[in-house]
Amino acid sequence: MPRILTYNVHRCLGTDGRLSPSRIADVIAAYEPDVVALQELDVGRLRTGGIDQAHAIAQSLGMHVHFHASLKVLEEEYGNAILTHRPSQLVKADALPGWARKPGLEPRGALWARMQIGGAEVQVINTHLGLRRHERLAQIDTLLGPQWLGHQACREPVILVGDLNATPRSRAYRRLASHLWDAQAQLPLPRPKATFPSCLPMLRIDHVFVSRSVRVLRVETVRTPLARVASDHLPLLVEFQVAQGKEHRPTFAHAQE
């Protein structure tokens, strides 16, 4: 069955202070995912040795990569990526809104790729939302709107993943969960799978959300010794099955409070 993994790699800087894209790739490779969504990647940044982390990890895994820079300063970039060995195409990569009252907040973005998985064309969206409640709500509104999940090309099946910086008690999470299924809610798990911080995970802020035609078979946090030091987040892995049937587009009304 296909697997998708979402992972905030913290610019490949481990909790031991060591910088290592290859270590991140080793954590991922052990679980053989079909799709990998990464957040907090450095590309050509002086602070991480000028490495293109997105391509370095993809090359190690034998995958191709779609990258979107949420932040650009001259030749330096920082952002998110979708990696896969499946046939895929980048549909959209764009910035998400911030909070007008706090214009200096870190820029955020998302990217959307379509790919062939399990005999179906699956829409995968990867994002990394802001730290402030107001910006997260604006960003979720945008993702639910006509340019993303509400777009006519965003047809079932759909998977949205990433570091949402939002726990299940938050308004941003609840707003998204009113349109898509939290993968963890589909299974009778003995306890929630927290991902942060990696040394002693207590917060569930990294998520996989799926549309109704995606059946979740397994949810697991990668808690290997290597994963505990490779980043300050643990990866979240979801094994799933795509229901075969007539393709349709879900309706995503613009969210209101």
C-alpha positions in Angstrom: 0.0 0.0 0.0 1.2 3.5 -0.7 2.8 5.6 2.1 3.1 9.4 2.6 5.5 10.9 5.1 5.5 14.5 6.3 8.6 15.8 8.1 9.8 19.2 9.4 13.5 18.7 8.9 14.6 22.0 10.7 17.1 22.8 7.9 18.6 19.4 8.5 20.0 20.6 11.8 19.8 17.9 14.5 19.2 18.3 18.2 22.8 17.3 18.6 23.9 20.5 16.6 25.0 18.5 13.6 24.0 19.5 10.1 23.2 16.5 7.9 20.8 16.1 4.9 22.1 12.6 4.5 20.9 11.7 8.0 17.5 13.0 7.2 17.4 10.9 4.0 18.4 7.8 6.1 15.5 8.4 8.5 13.1 8.6 5.5 14.6 5.7 3.5 14.0 3.2 6.3 10.2 3.6 5.8 10.2 3.5 2.0 7.4 6.2 1.5 6.0 6.8 -2.0 5.6 10.6 -1.2 7.6 12.7 1.1 6.5 16.2 2.2 9.3 18.3 3.8 9.2 21.6 5.6 12.0 24.0 6.6 14.5 23.2 3.8 17.5 25.5 3.1 18.6 25.9 -0.6 21.8 27.7 -1.2 21.9 29.3 2.2 25.2 30.4 3.8 24.2 29.2 7.2 23.9 25.6 5.9 26.9 25.5 3.6 25.2 26.5 0.4 23.7 23.1 -0.1 20.5 22.5 -2.0 18.9 20.4 0.7 15.8 19.6 -1.3 17.7 18.1 -4.2 20.3 16.4 -2.0 17.7 14.5 0.0 15.7 13.7 -3.2 18.9 12.4 -4.9 19.7 10.2 -1.9 16.2 8.7 -2.0 16.1 8.3 -5.8 13.1 10.7 -6.0 12.3 13.8 -8.0 11.5 17.0 -6.2 9.1 19.9 -6.4 10.3 22.8 -4.2 8.8 26.1 -3.3 10.7 28.9 -1.6 8.6 30.7 1.1 11.5 33.0 1.7 14.1 34.4 -0.8 17.0 36.6 0.1 19.2 37.2 -3.0 20.3 33.7 -4.0 19.3 32.1 -0.7 16.0 30.2 -0.4 14.0 28.5 2.4 10.9 26.5 2.0 9.0 23.3 1.5 9.2 20.4 -1.0 7.3 17.4 -2.2 9.4 14.4 -3.2 8.2 11.2 -5.0 9.3 8.4 -7.3 5.8 8.3 -8.8 4.9 10.2 -12.0 4.0 13.7 -10.8 3.4 17.3 -11.9 3.6 20.6 -10.0 0.2 22.3 -10.1 0.8 25.3 -7.9 3.3 26.8 -5.6 2.6 30.1 -3.9 2.8 32.2 -0.8 0.1 32.2 1.9 -1.1 35.4 3.6 0.3 36.6 6.8 -1.2 38.8 9.4 -1.7 42.5 8.4 -1.1 43.7 12.0 2.3 41.9 12.1 4.0 42.4 8.8 7.4 41.2 9.9 6.3 37.6 10.4 8.1 34.8 8.6 6.6 34.3 5.1 4.7 31.0 4.6 3.7 29.1 1.6 2.3 25.9 0.1 2.8 23.7 -2.9 0.4 21.3 -4.7 1.4 18.4 -6.9 -0.7 15.8 -8.7 0.7 12.3 -9.0 -0.3 8.8 -10.0 -0.8 6.5 -6.9 -2.8 3.3 -6.6 -4.3 3.7 -10.0 -5.6 7.2 -9.3 -4.5 10.7 -9.8 -3.9 12.0 -6.2 -3.7 15.7 -5.3 -1.0 16.3 -2.6 -0.7 19.7 -0.9 2.2 20.4 1.5 2.3 23.5 3.7 3.9 25.0 6.8 1.7 27.4 8.7 2.6 30.4 10.9 3.1 30.5 14.6 0.4 33.1 15.3 -3.3 32.2 15.6 -4.5 35.0 13.3 -2.1 34.2 10.5 -2.9 30.5 10.7 -6.6 31.2 10.3 -6.0 33.4 7.3 -3.7 30.7 5.8 -6.3 28.0 6.3 -9.0 30.2 4.8 -6.8 30.6 1.7 -6.1 26.8 1.5 -9.8 26.1 1.7 -10.5 28.8 -0.9 -10.9 28.7 -4.7 -7.1 28.8 -5.5 -6.3 25.6 -3.6 -8.7 23.0 -2.2 -11.7 24.7 -3.7 -10.1 24.8 -7.2 -11.9 22.9 -9.9 -8.7 20.9 -10.6 -8.4 19.8 -7.0 -10.4 16.6 -7.5 -10.7 13.6 -5.2 -8.6 12.0 -3.9 -6.8 14.8 -2.0 -4.2 14.7 0.8 -3.1 17.8 2.6 0.0 17.5 4.9 2.5 19.6 6.8 3.5 21.3 9.9 0.4 23.3 10.7 1.7 24.6 14.1 -1.8 23.8 15.3 -2.9 21.3 17.8 -6.3 19.6 17.6 -7.7 22.1 20.1 -7.0 25.0 17.8 -9.4 26.9 15.6 -7.2 26.4 12.6 -7.2 22.7 13.0 -11.0 22.5 13.6 -11.6 24.6 10.5 -9.6 22.3 8.3 -11.0 19.2 10.0 -14.5 20.3 9.0 -13.6 19.8 5.4 -11.0 16.9 5.4 -10.4 13.9 7.7 -7.5 13.9 10.1 -5.8 10.6 9.3 -5.3 9.9 12.9 -9.0 10.2 13.6 -9.8 7.5 11.1 -8.1 4.8 13.1 -8.7 3.6 16.7 -5.3 4.6 17.9 -4.5 3.9 21.6 -3.0 7.4 21.9 -2.4 10.4 19.6 0.8 10.3 17.6 2.7 13.4 18.7 5.7 14.7 16.7 7.2 17.6 18.6 9.7 17.9 20.1 11.5 14.9 18.8 13.3 14.1 22.0 10.1 13.9 24.0 7.1 14.3 21.6 4.1 15.9 23.4 2.5 18.2 20.7 0.6 17.0 17.7 1.3 19.8 15.2 2.4 17.8 12.1 -0.7 16.4 10.3 -2.0 14.4 7.4 -5.5 15.3 6.3 -7.3 13.2 3.6 -10.5 13.5 1.5 -13.2 10.9 1.8 -11.9 8.6 -1.0 -8.7 8.0 0.9 -8.8 5.1 3.4 -6.2 5.3 6.1 -4.7 2.0 7.0 -1.8 2.9 9.4 -0.5 6.0 11.1 2.9 6.0 12.8 5.4 8.5 14.1 9.0 7.5 13.2 10.6 7.2 16.6 13.9 5.6 15.8 17.0 6.7 17.6 18.2 8.4 14.4 14.9 10.3 14.0 15.1 11.5 17.6 18.3 13.5 16.8 18.1 14.2 13.1 15.5 17.1 13.5 13.5 18.7 16.3 10.4 17.1 14.8 9.6 13.4 14.2 8.3 12.3 10.8 4.6 11.3 10.6 3.9 8.3 8.3 0.5 7.4 6.9 -0.2 4.2 4.9 -3.4 4.5 2.8 -5.6 3.1 0.1 -7.3 5.1 -2.6 -11.0 4.1 -3.2 -11.7 3.3 -6.8 -14.8 5.0 -8.3 -16.1 8.0 -10.1 -13.9 11.0 -9.7 -15.6 14.0 -8.1 -14.7 17.4 -6.6 -15.5 18.1 -3.0 -17.0 21.5 -2.1 -15.0 23.8 0.0 -16.9 26.8 1.0 -14.9 29.8 2.1 -14.6 29.2 5.9 -16.5 31.5 8.2 -16.3 31.9 11.9 
